[in-house]
Amino acid sequence: MASADGEGNVRLAVAQCIKTLTSAKDTDDITKVLRQLLCYLEDGHHGNIPSEQRLEFCRSHYTRVLQALVKGLSADWFHRMTAAQRKAWWDRQFLSGPPDQALLILLDAITASSPSLGLEHLVCVLEEFLRTGRIETLLWSRTEKENTGDSPQFREVVLGRLVGLPSITANKLHPQIPAAFLPQPYCQLLGSAILNTLEKTCQALRSGQDCFLSFLAETLGKACAQGYGALLFGSLAPQLSAHTHFDALWCRVCVKLLENVPDRWMEAVVTSLIQTVDCPEALSRIMGNVALKNTKAQFVITHKLILLQYHHKVSVVRNLLGYLALDDERRPLLTQLLQGVCNAWSNKSAIKHTPVEQQMYVSKALLLCLNLLNAQELEQLHSDLLQCLLSGVQCHLDSNVLLIRRIGMVVGECISQKLDTHSTQLSFQYEPDDDSRELLAMMQPVDNNPTYILNSIFLLILFSDDELTPYDMPADQERQKSATPRYVRDCLEGLINSDDADRVAACLWAAADLLRKNPTVTQEVSTEFTKVMLHLEDKYNTLNFTSLRHNTMVALTVTDPQPVTDYLTTEFYSLNYNLRQRLDILEVLALSAHELSQPITKKPDCTPPAAMVTAFDQYSDLVHWKQVVEQRIRSKTKYISKGPSQAPPSAQPNRYAPVAGCFFFPLLRNYDRPQVTFDLLGSDHMVLSRLLNTLGMLVHLAVNAPVVTQMGKALMDFVWALRFHADQCVRRGVLVCVCAVFMSMPSQNLLIELNEDVLDTRTWLADVAETDVDADCRSLAVQSLVLLDKNLKKELQP
């Protein structure tokens, strides 16, 4: 009965105070009421308020009082109060009571207020609320004892306001946001409050008091889920690592904290912690066996961070895998993860349809896993690793992308080394680059031992060859170099019949210049000379052999275009050529077309072939006739107004336009006929992608040529069937061709040829730009759409 009387007295007293706050105009009356209300919140004010009444006030009436104070911000008595009075009586109402209720009222009031003196004062009070450690008080009040009386809705609202304070204040106060409300300072303050709360928890547990970490875990989880994980753990993780290094109780508290994180936020917490912790040992102390007890955490650690994401740094993968390897109970998860990584790495479909960056990421994870296995686990996984080695290396070597092939070589060598250290191991020849060195570094143990480092430095000095004295061999004589050939036929004879390495080298170095300076003789032997160069092998390891051979074939092609291109395009689809020779043919054709497409600025020294002259003269007459007609039309046309316009670049004669068809059309002749050693639409994706790039270049170089419309139409018909090819390099080549056609064909002819396929073409390009896994394909699709829209606008505008 006494308790009921006490509750009634509190209710009546609070009602009277609120009535005074809303109706009184005298500052002294308001001050008296504020003092009376502080008696329920602080000790030392009269001291005659029983604890039961204080508890009742905080539980049932405190929020109503704060709401009345917020309404009084626009009252006359508030403006008549001095700054000292406001701080002493008004502000302390928010800084002395339950911090969760005060935080809700302050944020709601700031959100609902318009720019005014009252809003400025609310912001100042909220800054003081943060500065005086009320966030820590809030967290400890819900950790020290379990608040069973709170509804789930109220608990969720408190969490939302506590974590979302930077966003809530920024939406209202932008751009004049106090520094304390910015994400980084606030996350540091929140992290410090969490750390201090954990410290108090450890002290309470040592004294035999129970604590409850669910609200603290929910705060941590919601903050990470809203994107503050990196900022929060940036200050929290080093402190947790230091505290758990020597204190087992801290380890238990940290593990319990993570176990209480709700499943919907577990991924964000685990990911943020793994990204910011400095070493696997610290991660193991903080997380314990959470990966074994929580299925969500286990899925994130053993699957999502490795197989579904690939943007993390290598340190994150090291922390994750090292964490699994540090405890015997968690090591089965390491072997399970390795099996999944092996399946993904050796999956042919994944190699074709995932970005190169993801394949590099998975390869690093595979090597790091492999390096953490002991002898027993290697024996247990021997069959899985052998299957990964046999199928995965072959799938990587079949790729058209050089980096993917090199990944297969490096990883294959490392797996082979781990599986069998006594017999023959896999060994590939490749030029080391940054990517291969980064992969190989995954197999090196991380050792920060100073003795190990000093020994490594000592050995590196020891094995330096800078101090070796050269051995004098007086019997050696410098070999006499062969004389440089001065005639085309002598050069050809030296390449065909000579067994002298020096003579072959001299002929190769002189061939290109001789062929260009003697066009008449070159035209007589051009086909035979091309045949010799196409079949020539580097038997003597000649310096710059590949570039010299290509330059010679280009010189033959530009000097006598039609016979040489006829021979090369015919041989491209012939039997008994390896892929390297077919790729050489495409490269020579592309380089030759590029040289021939350069504008003729002066009369050439040599007389071109008769057919070439005739075609060129006809083309020049055609251009001249068009210019005459256009000039007559302009002279007889009256213009009412003429807007600013920029003339397109004028077409200039070149040597490629008359023979463009000889380069282009034969390459489309037999592409669908698989040969014994060559299947263009089957397994030889590398040659197909190079062919597409070459065809696109040939069309692009033929811009303004009469034959470009026929070339563009034929090329679009060819690539349309390949637009959904599984290989990304082929799809990239298709889009290169489409771009070339859109840039080279006259817009009027382009729309006539596409006709009803314009909509289908746009739809396909838009789909590629949005969904293709290859970044280059997406970029080319966007460029193609821009070019197509430009052509459409040009033709459809009046």
FIMI-75293 format. One record per residue (C-alpha): residue in one letter; x, y, z. Coordinates in steps of 0.1 Angstrom, whole numbers, padded with zeros to 4 digits, always signed. Layout:
! residues N
AXYZ...
! end
This chain:
! residues 798
M+0000+0000+0000A+0029+0023+0008S+0044+0016-0026A+0011+0025-0043D+0010+0058-0023G+0046+0065-0034E+0038+0060-0070G+0007+0082-0067N+0027+0109-0051V+0053+0108-0079R+0027+0110-0105L+0009+0140-0089A+0042+0158-0084V+0053+0153-0119A+0020+0164-0133Q+0022+0196-0113C+0057+0202-0125I+0048+0197-0161K+0018+0220-0157T+0041+0247-0143L+0065+0243-0172T+0038+0248-0198S+0019+0277-0181A+0043+0296-0159K+0060+0327-0171D+0082+0336-0142T+0117+0324-0144D+0119+0318-0107D+0090+0295-0107I+0106+0275-0136T+0139+0273-0118K+0121+0260-0087V+0104+0233-0107L+0136+0223-0124R+0153+0219-0090Q+0125+0198-0078L+0128+0175-0108L+0165+0171-0103C+0158+0157-0069Y+0145+0125-0087L+0177+0123-0107E+0206+0134-0085D+0217+0130-0049G+0222+0161-0028H+0190+0179-0037H+0170+0179-0004G+0178+0141-0001N+0143+0132+0009I+0133+0113-0022P+0132+0075-0016S+0149+0052-0041E+0116+0036-0050Q+0102+0070-0061R+0133+0078-0081L+0130+0045-0098E+0094+0051-0106F+0102+0086-0119C+0129+0073-0143R+0108+0044-0155S+0074+0061-0160H+0077+0099-0160Y+0112+0109-0172T+0103+0109-0209R+0073+0131-0203V+0094+0156-0184L+0120+0158-0212Q+0092+0163-0238A+0079+0192-0217L+0113+0207-0215V+0117+0205-0253K+0084+0222-0258G+0096+0250-0235L+0124+0259-0259S+0102+0284-0276A+0087+0299-0243D+0097+0333-0230W+0111+0319-0197F+0137+0299-0216H+0150+0329-0235R+0151+0350-0203M+0173+0324-0186T+0210+0330-0186A+0235+0306-0201A+0246+0296-0166Q+0210+0289-0155R+0203+0268-0186K+0234+0247-0180A+0227+0243-0143W+0190+0234-0144W+0178+0227-0180D+0208+0208-0194R+0213+0186-0164Q+0178+0172-0168F+0192+0154-0200L+0226+0146-0186S+0215+0131-0152G+0187+0107-0161P+0185+0074-0180P+0207+0079-0210D+0187+0059-0235Q+0156+0080-0230A+0175+0112-0231L+0192+0102-0263L+0159+0094-0280I+0143+0127-0269L+0174+0147-0280L+0176+0131-0315D+0138+0133-0321A+0138+0170-0310I+0167+0178-0333T+0151+0161-0362A+0117+0179-0357S+0131+0214-0350S+0136+0241-0375P+0167+0264-0375S+0164+0284-0343L+0181+0291-0309G+0163+0261-0295L+0179+0238-0322E+0213+0252-0315H+0209+0246-0278L+0197+0210-0284V+0229+0204-0305C+0250+0217-0277V+0233+0195-0251L+0239+0164-0274E+0276+0173-0278E+0278+0175-0240F+0259+0142-0237L+0287+0126-0258R+0316+0144-0241T+0305+0134-0206G+0305+0097-0214R+0267+0091-0214I+0271+0066-0243E+0293+0044-0220T+0267+0049-0192L+0240+0037-0216L+0259+0006-0226W+0269-0003-0190S+0234+0002-0177R+0222-0025-0201T+0252-0048-0194E+0252-0046-0157K+0217-0059-0154E+0192-0073-0179N+0164-0049-0187T+0135-0074-0189G+0109-0046-0188D+0118-0031-0222S+0098-0041-0252P+0116-0054-0283Q+0104-0023-0302F+0119+0001-0277R+0152-0018-0277E+0153-0017-0315V+0146+0021-0315V+0174+0027-0289L+0198+0006-0311G+0188+0025-0342R+0193+0059-0326L+0226+0049-0309V+0242+0036-0341G+0226+0060-0365L+0235+0092-0347P+0259+0104-0374S+0234+0099-0402I+0205+0114-0383T+0224+0145-0373A+0239+0149-0408N+0205+0148-0425K+0194+0177-0403L+0224+0198-0398H+0243+0195-0431P+0265+0212-0440Q+0272+0227-0405I+0278+0194-0387P+0297+0195-0354A+0329+0174-0355A+0317+0151-0327F+0288+0139-0349L+0310+0129-0379P+0314+0091-0385Q+0350+0088-0376P+0351+0107-0343Y+0318+0091-0332C+0329+0056-0341Q+0361+0062-0320L+0339+0073-0291L+0316+0044-0295G+0345+0020-0297S+0360+0035-0266A+0327+0031-0248I+0324-0006-0258L+0360-0012-0247N+0354+0005-0213T+0322-0015-0209L+0340-0047-0215E+0366-0037-0190K+0339-0031-0164T+0324-0065-0173C+0357-0082-0166Q+0360-0065-0132A+0324-0074-0123L+0330-0110-0133R+0361-0112-0111S+0340-0099-0082G+0313-0126-0088Q+0287-0104-0104D+0268-0116-0135C+0268-0094-0167F+0247-0095-0199L+0264-0088-0232S+0234-0091-0256F+0228-0054-0260L+0265-0047-0264A+0267-0074-0291E+0237-0060-0309T+0252-0025-0308L+0284-0039-0324G+0265-0059-0350K+0242-0030-0360A+0271-0006-0363C+0290-0030-0386A+0259-0037-0407Q+0254+0000-0413G+0290+0004-0427Y+0309+0015-0396G+0327-0018-0391A+0361-0006-0404L+0360+0026-0384L+0348+0009-0352F+0372-0020-0353G+0400+0003-0364S+0403+0015-0329L+0387-0015-0311A+0407-0044-0327P+0442-0033-0315Q+0429-0029-0279L+0411-0062-0279S+0443-0079-0293A+0464-0063-0265H+0440-0072-0237T+0435-0108-0248H+0472-0114-0252F+0478-0120-0214D+0443-0122-0199A+0422-0154-0204L+0391-0137-0189W+0393-0111-0217C+0394-0139-0242R+0363-0154-0227V+0344-0121-0227C+0353-0113-0263V+0342-0147-0275K+0310-0144-0256L+0304-0110-0271L+0307-0124-0306E+0286-0154-0298N+0258-0130-0288V+0258-0111-0321P+0225-0118-0340D+0228-0139-0371R+0216-0111-0394W+0246-0090-0384M+0272-0118-0379E+0286-0115-0414A+0293-0078-0410V+0310-0082-0376V+0332-0112-0387T+0342-0095-0419S+0351-0062-0402L+0371-0080-0375I+0391-0101-0400Q+0399-0071-0421T+0412-0050-0392V+0430-0075-0369D+0467-0076-0372C+0475-0113-0372P+0458-0147-0371E+0468-0153-0335A+0449-0122-0323L+0419-0132-0344S+0420-0166-0327R+0421-0151-0292I+0392-0127-0299M+0369-0151-0319G+0377-0184-0302N+0356-0212-0318V+0328-0190-0329A+0332-0205-0364L+0323-0239-0350K+0293-0228-0329N+0277-0203-0353T+0267-0216-0387K+0265-0181-0402A+0300-0173-0391Q+0312-0206-0405F+0296-0199-0439V+0312-0165-0440I+0346-0177-0431T+0348-0210-0451H+0328-0200-0482K+0317-0164-0487L+0350-0145-0480I+0370-0169-0502L+0347-0181-0530L+0320-0154-0534Q+0341-0123-0528Y+0374-0113-0542H+0381-0077-0533H+0398-0084-0500K+0435-0079-0494V+0459-0108-0490S+0462-0100-0453V+0425-0108-0448V+0429-0142-0464R+0460-0149-0443N+0442-0139-0411L+0412-0161-0420L+0431-0192-0430G+0456-0188-0402Y+0427-0186-0377L+0414-0219-0389A+0448-0235-0388L+0457-0225-0352D+0433-0248-0334D+0430-0286-0339E+0392-0283-0336R+0391-0258-0365R+0415-0275-0388P+0388-0297-0404L+0372-0265-0416L+0405-0256-0433T+0406-0289-0452Q+0369-0284-0461L+0377-0249-0474L+0406-0262-0494Q+0384-0288-0511G+0359-0261-0521V+0387-0238-0534C+0402-0267-0554N+0368-0274-0570A+0364-0237-0579W+0400-0234-0592S+0397-0264-0615N+0362-0256-0627K+0363-0250-0665S+0330-0230-0665A+0343-0208-0636I+0375-0200-0655K+0355-0188-0685H+0328-0168-0667T+0346-0152-0637P+0368-0121-0638V+0405-0126-0639E+0408-0107-0606Q+0386-0133-0589Q+0407-0162-0603M+0438-0146-0590Y+0422-0142-0556V+0411-0179-0555S+0446-0190-0566K+0462-0170-0537A+0438-0187-0513L+0446-0221-0527L+0483-0216-0522L+0479-0202-0487C+0457-0231-0477L+0482-0256-0493N+0511-0240-0473L+0492-0245-0440L+0486-0282-0444N+0506-0307-0424A+0519-0341-0437Q+0488-0360-0425E+0464-0336-0441L+0484-0336-0474E+0481-0374-0474Q+0444-0372-0467L+0437-0347-0495H+0462-0363-0520S+0435-0374-0544D+0416-0341-0543L+0448-0321-0549L+0459-0345-0577Q+0425-0341-0595C+0428-0303-0591L+0463-0304-0606L+0453-0326-0636S+0421-0309-0646G+0427-0273-0633V+0461-0268-0650Q+0447-0280-0683C+0417-0257-0681H+0439-0227-0673L+0463-0235-0702D+0434-0237-0726S+0425-0201-0719N+0432-0172-0743V+0441-0149-0714L+0478-0148-0708L+0474-0141-0670I+0451-0171-0666R+0476-0194-0684R+0504-0181-0662I+0482-0187-0631G+0478-0223-0641M+0515-0227-0646V+0525-0212-0612V+0498-0229-0592G+0504-0262-0610E+0541-0261-0601C+0533-0253-0564I+0508-0282-0561S+0532-0306-0578Q+0559-0296-0554K+0537-0302-0524L+0523-0335-0536D+0556-0352-0547T+0590-0339-0535H+0610-0369-0546S+0601-0376-0582T+0597-0355-0613Q+0577-0324-0608L+0558-0301-0631S+0579-0273-0646F+0568-0246-0671Q+0586-0220-0690Y+0572-0185-0684E+0586-0150-0679P+0582-0140-0642D+0561-0109-0636D+0545-0092-0606D+0515-0115-0606S+0536-0147-0607R+0559-0134-0580E+0529-0125-0559L+0515-0161-0562L+0549-0176-0554A+0551-0154-0523M+0520-0172-0509M+0541-0203-0505Q+0567-0186-0484P+0564-0188-0446V+0559-0155-0428D+0589-0153-0405N+0598-0122-0386N+0626-0138-0366P+0657-0115-0366T+0680-0145-0368Y+0663-0158-0399I+0665-0124-0415L+0702-0120-0407N+0710-0155-0420S+0691-0147-0453I+0711-0115-0457F+0744-0133-0450L+0736-0160-0476L+0727-0133-0502I+0762-0117-0498L+0778-0150-0499F+0763-0160-0532S+0769-0127-0550D+0791-0130-0581D+0802-0094-0582E+0837-0104-0567L+0843-0133-0591T+0875-0128-0613P+0869-0135-0650Y+0888-0164-0664D+0911-0156-0693M+0908-0178-0723P+0935-0167-0747A+0927-0194-0773D+0893-0179-0779Q+0889-0160-0812E+0861-0137-0822R+0840-0153-0849Q+0839-0134-0882K+0805-0121-0891S+0791-0127-0925A+0788-0099-0950T+0755-0081-0953P+0737-0091-0985R+0731-0064-1011Y+0706-0081-1034V+0672-0095-1028R+0678-0129-1044D+0711-0133-1025C+0692-0126-0993L+0665-0151-1001E+0692-0177-1010G+0709-0171-0977L+0677-0177-0958I+0669-0209-0977N+0702-0228-0980S+0726-0214-0955D+0736-0234-0924D+0757-0205-0911A+0740-0188-0882D+0758-0155-0889R+0747-0154-0925V+0711-0162-0916A+0712-0134-0890A+0727-0109-0915C+0701-0118-0941L+0673-0113-0916W+0686-0079-0905A+0690-0067-0941A+0658-0082-0956A+0632-0056-0949D+0653-0027-0962L+0663-0046-0993L+0627-0055-1001R+0615-0019-0998K+0644-0004-1018N+0640-0028-1047P+0602-0030-1054T+0606-0044-1089V+0626-0074-1078T+0605-0078-1047Q+0573-0082-1068E+0590-0110-1088V+0598-0131-1057S+0573-0118-1032T+0552-0150-1029E+0583-0173-1026F+0599-0150-1001T+0568-0149-0980K+0566-0186-0980V+0602-0189-0968M+0596-0163-0940L+0564-0180-0929H+0581-0214-0924L+0614-0200-0911E+0624-0213-0877D+0647-0198-0851K+0673-0226-0853Y+0702-0204-0842N+0685-0184-0814T+0689-0152-0835L+0686-0119-0816N+0651-0102-0822F+0642-0131-0845T+0604-0127-0842S+0604-0089-0849L+0628-0093-0878R+0607-0120-0894H+0575-0099-0889N+0591-0068-0904T+0603-0087-0934M+0568-0101-0941V+0553-0067-0936A+0577-0052-0961L+0567-0079-0986T+0530-0073-0981V+0531-0035-0985T+0554-0037-1015D+0533-0063-1034P+0499-0064-1016Q+0476-0085-1037P+0497-0116-1044V+0511-0117-1008T+0477-0113-0992D+0462-0139-1014Y+0490-0163-1003L+0487-0155-0966T+0449-0156-0964T+0449-0189-0982E+0475-0204-0960F+0457-0192-0929Y+0431-0220-0933S+0454-0246-0948L+0465-0278-0931N+0498-0285-0912Y+0502-0250-0897N+0506-0245-0860L+0487-0218-0841R+0518-0196-0838Q+0520-0194-0876R+0483-0186-0880L+0487-0159-0854D+0517-0146-0873I+0497-0143-0905L+0470-0122-0887E+0496-0100-0871V+0514-0094-0905L+0481-0086-0922A+0471-0061-0895L+0505-0043-0895S+0506-0042-0933A+0471-0028-0935H+0480-0001-0910E+0510+0010-0930L+0491+0010-0962S+0463+0031-0947Q+0486+0061-0940P+0477+0090-0963I+0499+0095-0995T+0517+0128-0989K+0542+0125-1018K+0547+0105-1049P+0562+0072-1041D+0596+0063-1053C+0585+0031-1069T+0558+0025-1095P+0529+0005-1080P+0514-0025-1098A+0491-0018-1127A+0460-0032-1111M+0467-0010-1080V+0472+0021-1101T+0440+0015-1120A+0419+0010-1089F+0435+0040-1072D+0428+0063-1103Q+0392+0052-1105Y+0388+0059-1067S+0403+0094-1071D+0380+0102-1101L+0350+0092-1080V+0360+0114-1052H+0366+0143-1076W+0332+0139-1092K+0315+0139-1059Q+0333+0171-1049V+0323+0188-1082V+0286+0179-1077E+0286+0190-1040Q+0302+0223-1050R+0276+0230-1077I+0247+0222-1053R+0261+0246-1027S+0266+0274-1052K+0229+0272-1063T+0213+0268-1028K+0200+0297-1008Y+0203+0294-0970I+0180+0313-0947S+0203+0305-0917K+0233+0283-0912G+0241+0272-0877P+0277+0265-0866S+0289+0232-0879Q+0322+0214-0879A+0332+0196-0911P+0342+0160-0907P+0378+0151-0914S+0383+0150-0952A+0391+0116-0968Q+0426+0113-0982P+0439+0088-1007N+0460+0059-0994R+0473+0026-1007Y+0450+0004-0985A+0416+0014-0998P+0420-0003-1033V+0432-0036-1018A+0411-0037-0986G+0389-0064-0999C+0420-0086-1006F+0429-0084-0969F+0394-0089-0956F+0371-0112-0975P+0394-0142-0978L+0396-0144-0940L+0359-0150-0939R+0360-0178-0965N+0365-0211-0945Y+0360-0202-0909D+0333-0228-0904R+0353-0258-0918P+0372-0276-0891Q+0405-0290-0902V+0426-0318-0888T+0448-0295-0868F+0426-0264-0866D+0391-0258-0853L+0383-0221-0854L+0348-0224-0840G+0357-0252-0816S+0387-0253-0793D+0410-0227-0809H+0394-0197-0792M+0427-0178-0791V+0430-0178-0829L+0393-0169-0832S+0396-0139-0809R+0427-0127-0827L+0409-0131-0860L+0380-0110-0848N+0404-0082-0836T+0422-0083-0870L+0389-0082-0890G+0378-0052-0869M+0410-0034-0875L+0408-0041-0913V+0373-0026-0914H+0383+0004-0893L+0413+0012-0915A+0390+0010-0946V+0369+0040-0935N+0359+0062-0965A+0368+0034-0989P+0339+0024-1013V+0342-0012-1002V+0337-0005-0965T+0299-0010-0966Q+0303-0045-0980M+0330-0052-0955G+0309-0040-0926K+0278-0060-0936A+0299-0092-0940L+0315-0086-0906M+0282-0081-0888D+0268-0112-0903F+0299-0131-0891V+0300-0119-0855W+0263-0120-0849A+0264-0158-0844L+0294-0154-0820R+0279-0127-0797F+0271-0152-0769H+0303-0171-0771A+0315-0186-0738D+0350-0173-0740Q+0354-0137-0729C+0382-0130-0753V+0360-0140-0782R+0331-0118-0769R+0356-0089-0766G+0367-0095-0802V+0330-0094-0813L+0325-0061-0796V+0357-0047-0812C+0343-0056-0846V+0309-0040-0838C+0327-0008-0827A+0347-0008-0859V+0317-0012-0881F+0298+0016-0863M+0328+0039-0867S+0336+0031-0903M+0304+0026-0922P+0285+0056-0934S+0255+0062-0910Q+0230+0059-0939N+0244+0026-0951L+0246+0013-0916L+0209+0019-0909I+0200+0003-0942E+0220-0028-0936L+0209-0032-0900N+0173-0024-0909E+0151-0044-0885D+0180-0056-0864V+0186-0022-0848L+0164-0030-0818D+0179-0064-0813T+0214-0049-0815R+0207-0023-0789T+0191-0048-0766W+0221-0071-0768L+0246-0043-0763A+0227-0030-0733D+0226-0065-0718V+0263-0069-0723A+0270-0035-0708E+0251-0044-0676T+0257-0081-0670D+0289-0093-0687V+0316-0105-0662D+0344-0090-0682A+0351-0053-0676D+0365-0048-0711C+0334-0063-0727R+0312-0040-0706S+0332-0010-0717L+0332-0019-0754A+0294-0025-0752V+0289+0010-0738Q+0311+0025-0766S+0291+0006-0792L+0258+0019-0778V+0272+0055-0779L+0283+0051-0815L+0250+0035-0826D+0230+0063-0810K+0252+0089-0826N+0245+0073-0861L+0208+0071-0854K+0206+0107-0844K+0226+0118-0874E+0202+0101-0898L+0169+0107-0880Q+0173+0144-0873P+0157+0168-0899
! end
